[in-house]
Amino acid sequence: AASVFFDLWKVSTMSERINLMLVAEEALERDPTCFAPIASDLISLLGDKDVSRRGDTADLLGRTTLVEAIAPLEALRHDLNADVAEIAGEALEELKARLPS
């Protein structure tokens, strides 16, 4: 199911991603590790040419517990697009808050 989600996410429009985010939130509530199989695929989209996809992917990663997303989100805080950089910073804080201490 995770790979199907990624296939939809990588080609989605901004409005489609709103609905996909709702699905993602429900999936993560049921299984916080559900996106682990596609972690590297999602992280790769942080470099997408589509500004909204970069920001939305950062937001999605912030809702996970994928520790491998920490360094890429830290790097994205320096994105040329100020909105993406801000979203990355917020996502990073959210992700770190979800991790066990």
C-alpha positions as CSV (number, residue, x, y, z in Angstrom):
1,A,0.0,0.0,0.0
2,A,2.9,2.4,0.8
3,S,4.3,2.1,-2.7
4,V,0.9,2.8,-4.2
5,F,0.6,5.9,-2.0
6,F,4.1,7.1,-3.3
7,D,3.1,6.5,-6.9
8,L,0.1,8.7,-6.4
9,W,2.0,11.3,-4.3
10,K,4.8,11.8,-6.8
11,V,2.5,12.9,-9.6
12,S,-0.2,14.5,-7.6
13,T,-1.4,18.1,-7.9
14,M,-1.6,20.3,-4.8
15,S,-5.3,19.7,-4.4
16,E,-4.9,15.9,-4.7
17,R,-2.1,16.0,-2.1
18,I,-4.6,17.6,0.4
19,N,-6.7,14.4,0.1
20,L,-3.7,12.2,0.1
21,M,-2.5,13.9,3.3
22,L,-5.8,13.0,5.0
23,V,-5.2,9.4,4.0
24,A,-1.6,9.6,5.3
25,E,-2.7,11.0,8.6
26,E,-5.2,8.1,9.1
27,A,-2.6,5.5,8.1
28,L,0.1,7.0,10.4
29,E,-2.4,7.0,13.3
30,R,-3.0,3.3,12.8
31,D,0.7,2.5,12.1
32,P,3.4,5.1,12.7
33,T,5.9,3.1,10.7
34,C,3.7,2.6,7.6
35,F,5.8,4.8,5.4
36,A,9.1,3.2,6.3
37,P,9.2,1.1,3.1
38,I,9.1,4.3,1.0
39,A,11.2,6.6,3.2
40,S,14.0,7.0,0.7
41,D,11.4,7.6,-2.1
42,L,9.7,10.3,-0.1
43,I,13.0,11.9,1.0
44,S,14.0,12.1,-2.7
45,L,11.0,14.3,-3.4
46,L,12.5,17.0,-1.0
47,G,14.6,17.9,-4.1
48,D,11.6,18.0,-6.5
49,K,11.5,21.0,-8.9
50,D,7.8,21.6,-7.8
51,V,8.0,23.9,-4.8
52,S,4.6,22.8,-3.4
53,R,5.6,19.2,-3.7
54,R,8.8,19.9,-1.7
55,G,6.8,21.7,1.0
56,D,4.1,19.1,1.1
57,T,6.6,16.2,1.3
58,A,8.4,18.0,4.1
59,D,5.1,18.4,5.9
60,L,4.3,14.7,5.4
61,L,7.7,13.6,6.7
62,G,7.2,15.7,9.8
63,R,4.2,13.6,10.6
64,T,6.3,10.4,10.6
65,T,8.9,8.9,12.9
66,L,11.4,8.4,10.1
67,V,14.7,9.3,11.6
68,E,16.4,9.1,8.2
69,A,14.4,12.3,7.2
70,I,16.1,14.4,9.9
71,A,19.2,15.4,7.9
72,P,17.4,16.0,4.6
73,L,14.8,18.2,6.5
74,E,17.6,20.1,8.2
75,A,19.1,20.8,4.7
76,L,15.8,21.8,3.3
77,R,15.6,24.6,6.0
78,H,17.9,26.4,3.6
79,D,15.7,26.0,0.5
80,L,15.7,29.0,-1.8
81,N,11.9,29.2,-1.4
82,A,11.2,30.8,2.0
83,D,7.9,28.9,2.5
84,V,9.5,25.6,1.8
85,A,12.3,26.4,4.3
86,E,9.8,27.4,6.9
87,I,7.7,24.2,6.4
88,A,10.9,22.1,6.6
89,G,11.8,23.7,9.9
90,E,8.4,23.1,11.3
91,A,8.4,19.5,10.0
92,L,11.7,18.9,11.6
93,E,10.5,20.0,15.0
94,E,7.4,17.9,14.6
95,L,9.3,14.8,13.6
96,K,11.8,15.2,16.5
97,A,8.9,15.6,18.9
98,R,7.4,12.3,17.8
99,L,10.6,10.3,18.4
100,P,11.1,8.5,21.7
101,S,13.4,10.4,24.0
